Amino acid sequence: MIRGIEAQDAENEARDEARINAAIARGKAKGEADAKNDAASAAASKPAAGTGAAATEEEKKDNDEKYPNIDPAIIKSIEETILDSSPNVKWDDVKGLSEVKQIL
């Protein structure tokens, strides 16, 4: 009985990990596309000094310092996907995923 439960937990964990890896890949692709769009937008119109662009650069620098080994696209994906559209996520809902929990 216990081995059956352990096997089921292992299967669930493997499935969850596959879903997370797929989400990371989607986030990375979206982050790269957003970066290209941001670069094109920045080239088209420069903001006035002290506006949103400076804040964005400051946030990026803060994230680089806090999470040096984590792709910025992943951080952005987590912030947009989990923090904005799933505000009722509890720690018990997230099994494992220590890096994700650290980011949150």
PyMOL commands that set and color helices and strands:
alter all, ss='L'
color gray80, all
select helices_A, chain A and resi 2-44+52-66+72-85+91-93+98-103
alter helices_A, ss='H'
color red, helices_A
deselect
rebuild
show_as cartoon
